[in-house]
Amino acid sequence: MDHKWFYICVALMLAILGSPVRANEAAQEDEPKQADGMGEFCYRTILNAEKMKKEMAVKDRQIVQLQYDIEKLILGKADNHWKDELLQSYRYTINTQNATITELNNRIVDLKIVNQIAINFETIRGDLGRLSYLDDQQFNDSVKFQLAKVVKLESDVETITIKLRECQNLTTDTTIKEIERKIVADELLETQSRLSECNTKLDNQRKATRCSSFGYENGIHEIQFPGMSPISVLCNGEIAGPGWIVIHQRSIGDVDFFKTWSEYKDGFGNMDGDFFIGLEKLYRITNYEPYELYVQLEKFDGSFMYARYDDFVIGNESEKYALKSLGKMTGTAGDWLRNQENMKFSTLDQDNDDWTDGDCANKYQGGWWYKEISGSNLNGKLLKEEQESDQAMHWGESIALKAAKMLIRAKN
């Protein structure tokens, strides 16, 4: 009786396991129809593994394309707009791959269950081997077939696991950060290149010896002359073209030009208002290379006139900063500086004029290359209205002028 129930239990186990104990015609049916119970589970698992293989092949191709795109980006074959779009595309692609990887990890958990199934099959086969009276060749073949499927699935699981690890090594954050670092590095190199160009221009300007280095730009710039520390000069490109240095400017009346020798030597005033550059600077500049002189005069009626001399040079202090040369004159104001050519400079405390009976600087209330009769006196008094006065700032006739500028420029 006990043997009978034992046989019944074995038959139930075979039914549950889907053992092929049917007739030969059942063995000729399609394999999917045989896969009921545990066999059907193994069959579905195999199909899933095959599907996973195809998905991994697609991901492999996407990874190759992604690597190609990254190399294109690193080689700088895309502009900034393309880089932004590509970064967005990479983020979307990588997020999608992460979701797929999560799904594959979940499937791997299912596949690992198959490993346990294989172990169970081994146990069952061992038990059945002890039942010699059930030594059915068809049963043994079926069990071996199922076990072979389990081994194949275990191999597929290992392959998929390796692929997943390779995918995970190409992490989202790392890829994006590397691309962003490359973009930032390229932008930094471009910025450094522009900064270097700007520094080169600034260095050239710092070493400039002429206002022509600054084109038509008006303003105060630093210029280097031989034998002198760099000096600040007022450049003007509006009155007579680029390259002019303003050496004398009067229009406001905020500075008294009745000064001492020392003050005229060093210069005085403010380049934002009325000023004189200084005789020592003027000597060094005009003796460095040939210069021309431009005198602009404004009347109280708003009209302008000018005088231009093509060879302006003064001497050094031991020569009393004499007006050594003027050259040829052109213009609308008249040649009223010619009377002062070759004359020494005089101030309120140094009388170097040719007037034996008097002192021109004190008579005309200024500092100038006075001779005996003053044909011009641009450092005289700056009056508020037009009137006749020998002490007024004038050119030619002793009629007060509203404003005056003296400018010099290198001839070459």
C-alpha positions in Angstrom: 0.0 0.0 0.0 2.8 2.3 0.9 4.4 1.7 -2.5 1.2 2.6 -4.3 1.1 6.1 -2.7 4.8 6.5 -3.5 4.1 5.9 -7.2 1.2 8.3 -7.1 3.4 11.1 -5.7 6.1 10.5 -8.3 3.4 10.7 -11.1 2.1 14.0 -9.6 5.7 15.4 -9.6 6.2 14.4 -13.2 2.9 16.1 -14.1 3.9 19.3 -12.3 7.4 19.4 -14.0 5.8 18.9 -17.4 7.7 15.6 -17.9 7.1 14.2 -21.5 5.6 10.8 -20.5 3.0 10.9 -23.3 3.0 8.9 -26.4 5.4 9.3 -29.3 3.0 11.5 -31.3 3.1 14.1 -28.5 6.9 14.3 -29.0 6.3 15.3 -32.6 4.2 18.4 -31.7 5.8 22.0 -31.7 8.1 22.8 -28.8 6.0 25.7 -27.5 3.1 23.4 -27.0 5.2 21.0 -24.9 6.3 24.0 -22.7 3.6 23.8 -20.0 4.3 24.2 -16.3 8.0 24.6 -15.5 9.0 24.1 -19.1 6.8 27.0 -20.2 8.6 29.2 -17.7 12.0 28.2 -19.1 10.8 28.8 -22.6 9.6 32.3 -21.7 12.9 33.0 -20.0 14.8 32.0 -23.1 12.7 34.3 -25.3 13.3 37.2 -22.8 17.0 36.5 -22.9 17.0 36.6 -26.7 15.1 39.9 -26.6 17.6 41.3 -24.1 20.4 40.3 -26.4 18.8 42.3 -29.2 18.2 45.3 -26.9 21.9 45.2 -25.8 23.0 45.1 -29.5 20.9 48.3 -30.0 22.5 49.9 -26.9 26.0 48.9 -28.2 25.3 50.7 -31.4 24.0 53.8 -29.5 27.1 53.8 -27.3 29.3 53.7 -30.4 27.4 56.6 -31.9 27.6 58.4 -28.6 31.4 58.0 -28.4 31.7 59.2 -32.1 29.6 62.3 -31.2 31.7 63.0 -28.2 34.9 62.8 -30.3 33.3 65.2 -32.8 32.6 67.6 -30.0 36.1 67.3 -28.5 37.7 67.9 -31.9 35.7 71.2 -32.1 33.7 70.4 -35.2 30.6 71.9 -33.8 29.7 75.5 -32.9 28.4 76.5 -29.5 24.7 76.3 -30.6 25.3 72.7 -31.9 27.1 71.9 -28.6 24.1 73.0 -26.6 21.7 70.9 -28.7 24.0 67.9 -28.5 24.3 68.2 -24.8 20.5 68.1 -24.5 20.3 65.1 -26.8 23.0 63.3 -24.8 21.2 64.0 -21.5 17.9 62.5 -23.0 19.7 59.5 -24.5 21.6 58.7 -21.3 18.5 59.1 -19.1 16.7 56.6 -21.5 19.7 54.2 -21.2 19.6 54.5 -17.5 15.9 53.5 -17.4 16.7 50.6 -19.8 19.6 49.5 -17.6 17.3 49.5 -14.6 14.8 47.3 -16.4 17.6 44.9 -17.5 18.8 44.7 -13.9 15.3 43.6 -12.9 15.3 41.0 -15.6 18.7 39.7 -14.5 17.1 39.1 -11.1 14.5 36.9 -12.8 17.2 35.1 -14.8 19.2 34.3 -11.6 16.1 32.4 -10.4 16.8 30.1 -13.3 20.0 29.1 -11.6 18.1 27.9 -8.7 15.8 26.0 -11.1 18.9 24.2 -12.5 19.9 23.2 -9.0 16.4 21.9 -8.4 16.5 19.9 -11.6 19.7 18.3 -10.5 18.1 17.2 -7.2 15.0 15.9 -8.9 17.1 13.9 -11.5 19.1 12.4 -8.7 15.9 11.3 -7.0 14.5 9.9 -10.2 17.7 8.1 -10.8 17.1 6.1 -7.7 13.7 5.0 -9.1 15.0 2.4 -11.5 11.6 1.3 -12.4 10.9 4.7 -14.0 14.0 4.5 -16.3 12.2 6.0 -19.3 14.6 7.2 -22.1 12.2 10.0 -23.2 12.0 11.3 -19.6 15.8 11.5 -19.3 16.1 13.2 -22.7 13.6 15.8 -21.7 15.3 16.5 -18.4 18.7 16.9 -20.2 17.1 19.3 -22.7 15.7 21.5 -20.0 19.0 21.5 -18.1 20.8 22.6 -21.3 18.4 25.5 -21.6 19.2 26.5 -18.0 23.0 26.4 -18.7 22.5 28.5 -21.9 20.4 31.0 -19.9 23.2 31.2 -17.2 25.7 32.0 -20.0 23.4 34.7 -21.4 23.0 36.2 -17.9 26.8 36.4 -17.5 27.1 38.1 -21.0 24.4 40.6 -20.2 25.9 41.4 -16.8 29.3 42.2 -18.5 27.5 44.4 -21.0 25.7 46.2 -18.3 28.9 46.9 -16.4 30.4 48.3 -19.6 27.4 50.6 -20.0 27.4 51.6 -16.4 31.1 52.6 -16.7 30.0 55.3 -19.2 28.0 57.2 -16.5 25.8 60.1 -17.3 27.4 62.6 -14.9 30.9 61.7 -16.0 30.1 62.1 -19.7 28.3 65.4 -19.3 31.0 66.8 -17.0 33.8 65.9 -19.5 31.9 67.5 -22.4 31.2 70.7 -20.3 34.8 70.8 -19.1 35.9 70.6 -22.8 33.6 73.4 -23.8 34.7 75.6 -20.8 38.3 74.8 -21.7 37.8 75.9 -25.3 36.1 79.1 -24.2 38.9 79.8 -21.7 41.5 79.4 -24.4 39.6 81.8 -26.6 39.3 84.3 -23.8 43.0 84.0 -23.0 43.8 84.6 -26.6 41.7 87.8 -26.7 43.2 88.9 -23.4 46.7 88.4 -24.8 45.8 90.5 -27.9 44.4 93.3 -25.6 47.6 93.2 -23.4 49.7 93.4 -26.6 47.7 96.5 -27.7 48.0 98.0 -24.3 51.8 97.4 -24.2 52.1 99.0 -27.6 50.2 102.0 -26.4 52.3 102.2 -23.3 55.4 102.3 -25.5 53.9 104.8 -27.9 56.0 107.8 -28.8 53.3 109.6 -30.7 49.6 110.4 -30.4 49.2 108.8 -33.9 49.3 105.5 -32.1 45.8 106.3 -30.9 44.3 107.4 -34.2 41.5 109.9 -34.1 40.9 109.3 -30.4 40.9 112.4 -28.2 42.1 112.0 -24.7 45.0 111.8 -22.2 47.5 109.1 -23.0 50.9 108.0 -21.8 53.9 108.4 -24.2 57.5 107.4 -23.9 60.3 109.6 -25.2 64.0 108.9 -25.1 65.7 110.2 -22.0 62.4 110.8 -20.3 60.1 108.9 -18.0 56.7 108.2 -19.6 54.6 111.4 -19.7 50.9 112.0 -20.0 49.8 114.1 -23.0 46.5 115.3 -24.4 46.0 113.9 -27.8 43.7 115.4 -30.4 42.4 114.0 -33.6 39.6 116.3 -34.4 41.1 119.7 -35.2 43.6 118.8 -37.9 43.6 115.0 -38.2 45.2 112.3 -36.0 48.4 112.4 -34.1 48.5 115.9 -32.6 49.7 116.6 -29.0 48.1 119.6 -27.3 50.9 121.7 -25.7 48.9 124.8 -24.8 45.2 125.3 -24.2 43.2 128.3 -23.0 39.5 128.9 -23.0 38.2 128.8 -19.4 40.3 131.3 -17.6 40.8 129.1 -14.5 44.6 129.4 -14.6 46.8 132.5 -14.5 49.6 132.3 -17.1 51.7 135.1 -15.6 54.1 132.5 -14.1 57.8 132.1 -13.1 60.6 130.5 -15.1 60.4 127.3 -13.0 56.7 127.0 -13.6 57.0 127.4 -17.3 59.8 124.9 -17.3 57.8 122.2 -15.6 54.4 123.1 -17.0 51.2 123.9 -15.1 47.4 123.7 -15.3 45.1 120.8 -15.9 44.6 119.1 -19.3 40.9 119.0 -18.6 41.0 122.9 -18.6 43.7 125.5 -19.3 47.3 124.3 -19.2 50.8 124.6 -20.6 52.8 121.3 -21.2 56.2 122.7 -20.0 59.3 124.0 -21.8 61.6 121.1 -20.8 59.1 118.5 -22.2 58.6 120.6 -25.3 62.4 120.8 -25.9 62.8 117.0 -25.6 59.9 116.2 -27.8 60.7 118.6 -30.6 64.4 117.5 -30.6 63.5 113.8 -30.7 62.3 114.0 -34.3 60.9 116.7 -36.7 57.7 118.3 -35.5 55.2 120.7 -37.0 53.1 123.3 -35.1 49.4 124.1 -35.4 47.8 127.1 -33.8 44.0 127.3 -33.6 42.4 130.7 -32.5 38.8 131.5 -31.7 37.3 135.0 -31.8 34.4 136.2 -29.7 32.1 136.1 -32.7 32.6 132.3 -32.8 34.8 132.2 -35.9 38.1 130.3 -36.1 41.4 130.9 -37.8 44.7 128.9 -37.8 48.4 129.1 -38.5 50.4 126.0 -39.4 54.3 125.9 -39.3 56.0 122.8 -40.8 59.3 122.8 -38.7 58.9 123.6 -35.0 61.9 123.3 -32.7 63.0 124.9 -29.4 66.3 124.9 -27.6 67.3 123.5 -24.2 67.3 125.4 -20.9 70.9 126.6 -21.4 69.7 128.2 -24.6 66.7 129.7 -22.7 64.4 127.4 -24.7 64.8 129.7 -27.7 62.4 129.3 -30.6 65.0 127.9 -33.0 62.8 127.1 -36.0 59.3 127.6 -37.4 59.6 126.5 -41.0 57.0 127.4 -43.6 53.7 128.9 -42.5 50.3 128.2 -44.0 46.8 129.2 -42.7 44.2 131.9 -42.3 45.5 133.6 -39.1 48.6 135.3 -40.5 52.3 134.7 -39.8 52.4 136.5 -36.4 54.8 134.2 -34.7 57.6 134.9 -37.2 58.6 138.0 -35.2 59.5 135.7 -32.3 61.6 133.2 -34.2 65.1 132.7 -32.7 64.0 134.6 -29.5 64.6 133.3 -26.0 61.7 132.6 -23.7 61.0 135.2 -21.0 59.0 135.1 -17.8 58.1 137.4 -15.0 61.4 136.5 -13.2 63.7 136.1 -16.3 64.0 138.9 -18.9 65.5 137.4 -22.1 64.0 139.8 -24.7 65.7 142.4 -26.9 64.0 145.4 -25.3 66.9 147.2 -23.6 64.7 149.8 -21.9 62.1 147.5 -20.4 60.8 144.0 -19.6 58.3 142.5 -22.1 57.1 139.7 -19.8 56.0 142.2 -17.2 54.7 144.7 -19.7 52.5 142.1 -21.5 51.7 140.1 -18.4 52.8 136.7 -19.6 55.6 134.3 -20.6 56.5 134.1 -24.3 59.3 134.3 -26.9 59.2 138.1 -26.6 61.4 140.2 -28.9 60.7 144.0 -28.5 57.4 144.5 -30.1 55.0 141.6 -29.5 53.4 140.3 -32.7 51.6 137.6 -30.7 51.0 136.9 -27.0 49.1 133.7 -26.4 50.1 133.6 -22.7 48.7 137.1 -21.9 45.5 137.8 -20.0 42.4 135.8 -21.0 39.7 138.5 -21.1 35.9 137.9 -20.9 35.1 140.0 -23.9 36.6 141.3 -27.1 38.7 144.5 -26.5 41.9 146.0 -27.6 44.8 145.4 -25.1 48.5 144.7 -25.4 48.2 142.5 -22.3 45.3 140.4 -23.7 45.8 137.0 -25.3 46.1 138.1 -28.9 47.6 137.2 -32.4 48.6 140.0 -34.6 46.4 143.0 -33.7 46.1 143.6 -29.9 42.5 142.4 -30.0 41.5 139.9 -27.2 40.8 136.3 -28.4 38.2 134.0 -26.8 40.3 130.8 -26.9 43.5 129.4 -28.3 45.2 126.0 -28.7 48.8 125.1 -29.7 49.4 121.6 -31.0 52.4 119.7 -32.4 52.7 116.5 -34.4 55.6 114.4 -35.7 56.2 115.1 -39.4 57.2 111.5 -40.5 
